[in-house]
Amino acid sequence: MSSTGAKVTSESLRGVKKAPVQPLRPLPFDQPAALELSVARAKVLDHFFISWTGPALHTAFDAGTGVGYFAGHLADRHGLRVTALDARAPNVAEAQRRYPGVEFLVGDIEDPALPSLGTFDLVTALGLLYHLENPFRAVRNLVAMSGQVVAIESIIAPGRRARAWILDEFVGEDQASSCVAWHLTERCIVKLLYRAGMPNVYRARFSAPHVQFRGNLFRRPARTFVIGSRVPLAQAQFERIPESFNHLDRAYYLRLAGRTVLWPLLEWRRRNKSAAVAAEENCRRELSK
């Protein structure tokens, strides 16, 4: 379903099909810890809707929907027309049984043909990105399908720069389908959103009410909620995150000890050079007026 409310055909979408309704079965999504995390994510979504001042949101696409918890929440609580996608047909069948008012599809979020489904006012990917082999491909699809907003919630790798760790995952209905996935730092997720075409990327100032989003003295925050928007958001509610840049320099080729010593010096030199270039550009603009 597109943002105009028209039905979108999916014949051109490889591997996407309707899933048959199957009986209820016990799933990891229904475990107490998973439900507690889902409730915390949903509260952030609710707060986002209260704080949203952009154009009205009528349609949504929920990627990696699992058994449809957030797709159902967006439809029932916020009145959106929702289409949802998951890679596993049994999950989608159970989601359709639980939320018959939502359109559920089986498909791969990394499929380049996915944007043929159309555009949606709001696109969500909650608890999905860190299960993927090709997160950048997925982010490009999410941004291409978003008419207004992309909301991504994810486990984040340690580090303050744009980095990624490749990890092995165990077999499970809520894990990576190929048992291998990339964990990205928050800065990396932000950078992918910018490079995929989102003009504004934010971190909500209201954090999810869950320890994994807050961290403590002995443990770093394990998760983040990042929002990409095509319109500027209120600074009182959302903190804009600038894109970070990683330049190939001499320290890249050194061993850890040498890189630890040399990188700060090279970074200081690069920043000074960038400041000088910016000052020169400003001077040229002033003279051309």
N, C-alpha and C positions, 0 to 999 in steps of 0.2 A: 504494500500500500504506500503510495507516494504522499508527499506533503499536501497534495491537492485532494487526497482522499480517493483517487482512482485506483482500481485494482491493477496490480502489476503482474504480468505474466512472467513465468520463470522458465520457459522452454529453452531459452538460450543460456541458462545458468547451469553449468556442469555440476552434476552430483547433488543437485538440490531437488527434493521431492517431498510430497506430503507423507507423513508417517501414520500408519494405522493406529487406532486406539487399542491399548493393551491394559490388562488389569494392574492394580496397584502393587508395587513391590517395595521392599525396604531399600533405601538409597542412602549414600553418605551425606547427601544434601540435607537430610532430615535429622542428622545427629545433633545433640544439644550445642556443641561447639560451633558447628556450621550454621545453625539457626541463629545463635547469638551474633555471629559475624554478619549474617544477612540482615538482621534487624538494625545493626549499627550502620550498615551501608544504606539501607532504606531511609534512615533518619537523615543522612546527609542529602539524599535526593529530595526529601521533603523540605529541608531547609533551603536547598537550591531553588525550588519552585517558589518559596516565599520571597526569596531575594531577587529572583529574576525580574528584570525590568525591560527586557527586549521584546521583540514581536511575540505574539501569542504562539504557544506550542500546541499543536494539534495531533501530530503523529510521532511515533517513536519506533526505533529499531533496536532490539536488545540482542547483542552478539554474545555467543557463549552462554545461552540462557539456562542450561542445565534442565531443571524440571520447571522452569518458568516463574520462579519466585518474583524477580524484578519486573518481568513482563506483565505478570498479573497485578503487581503493585501499581505500575504506571497506568494500567487500564482501569483498575477498580478505584484507586484513590484519587488519581489525577485526571481521569476521563480521556486519556489519549487513545487513539487508534494504533494498536501495537502489532508489529510483525517481529518475530523472534527466530533466532537461528541457533542450532547446536549441531556438532559434528556426529553425535551418536543418536541413531534412530530410536533406541529404547528410551533415552532421556526425553526426546521430543514427544514420543507417544505418551509418556506419563505427564508431561507438561500440558499436552492437549486435553488429556482427561481432567486435569485439575483446573485448567483455565480455558474453557471452550470458547470464550469470547475473543481470544487472541489467535492470530494466524501464526502457526509454528511451521518451520521448514527445517529439513536436514540439509546441511551443507558445510563447506569449509570457509572460514573467515579469511583464509589466505588466498582463496580462489580469485584470480584477476577479473573474472567475469561477474563477481558478486555485485558491483555497482549497477548492473543492469536491472536489479530489483527496483531501483528508483532512489529518490532522496526523501529524507525524513527530517522533521524539525529537530528532533533529539535522537542522538545515537549513544547507546550505553554499552560499555564493555567492562563489566564488574567481575573481578576475579578470573579474568581470561588471559591477559597479555603474557603472564609469566608461565603459561602452559604451551606456548607456541614455538615452533621451529623458526618461523620467519616473522617476528613481530613488526618489522618495518612494513612488510607487505600488508599485514593486517591493518596497521595504522593508516596506510594510504587508502585502503578500502573504507575504513571508518570515516575518514575525513571526506572522501569523495561522496559518501552517502549522506553526509550531514548538511542539512540546510541552514542550521543555526548553531547547534551545540554538540560537542562530543564530550562525554563524561567517562573517564577511565579510572578504575580502581585497581590497584595492583600491588603485589609484593614487590619490594624494591631491594636491589643489591646494595651492599655497603659502598659508600664513597660519595664525594661531593662533585665529581666531574661526570661527564657523559661516558659511562662505561657499561659493559655487559659481561655477565658470567654465564657460561653454558653449564647446565646441570642435568643430571640424570633423575628421572622421576619414576616412581613405582607404577605398576599397572593398577588402574582404578577408574571408575566411572566418572570421577571428577578430576582426573589427572590428564596429562598430555597423552594424546592418542598414539604418539610415537615413542613415548617414554623418555624424551629428551626435549629440553626447553631452554630458553634464554631468560635470565633474570636481569632486568635493566635497572640502573640507578634512576632516581627521580629526574635528574637532569637529562638523562638519556631519553626518557619518555617525553619530556618537554621538547627536546630537540627534534624528535621524530614528528611530533605534532606540527611544529613550525615548518619543517622541511616538507611535510605532506601538504602544506597549504593553509594551515590555520593561522590567521593573523594575530590572534591573542590567545595566550595560554595563562591559566591562573591556578593558584592553590587556594582553596576555600579557607577563610579565616576561622570558620566553625569546623572543628575537627570531629571525626566520627567518635562516638562514645564507646571506644574499645581500646584496650591496652596496646594492641598491635599498631595502632595509629599514633600513639603518644610516646611510647618508650618510657624509660626512666634512667636513673643514674647509672645503672649497670647494663642496660639494654637499649639499643638504638630503635627508633621507630621501624617497624618491619613492613608497613604498608603506607600507601599514599592515595589521595584522591585528587586527580588532575583534571581540569576542565578547559577544553579548547572552545573558543567562541568566535563567531564571525562579527560580533559587535562588542565594543568595550563594556566591561562589567563594572559595577559599583565598587570603588576602592575600599569602601567601608566593610564590605562583605567578602571581597576577593582580592588576593594579593597577586599582582601580575608578576610572572616569572620570566625574565629575559632569556633569550637563547644563548647558550654557552657555545664557545668555539674551541675546537681542538686543532692546533696547528702542528704539523710534523716539524720537529726541531732536532738538534743534535742530541739532546738528552734521551730521545726516543730509542736510540741505538745502544745506549750504555747499559751496563748491568745496574742492579738496584742501588748499590752503594754510590756509584758515580752519578746516577740519575737523581738521587736524593740530594746530593750536594749541588749539582749543576743546574737542575731544572728551575729552582727559584730565581737564580741569576738570569737565566734566559727568559723566564717569564717576565721579570722586571724590565728587561731590555725591550721585549716585545711590546709591553704596555706603554713604555715611554715612546717608542716609535709610533705606535698607533695614536697616541695623544698628539704627537707632533704632526702627523698626517691630518688628523681632524682639525687641528688649529690652522693648518695651512689651507684646508678646504674652506673653513669659515672665513678666513681672510679673503680668499678669492671671491666668495659670495658677496662679501661686503663691498669689495672693489667694483664688482660688476653691477651693483645697484645704481 
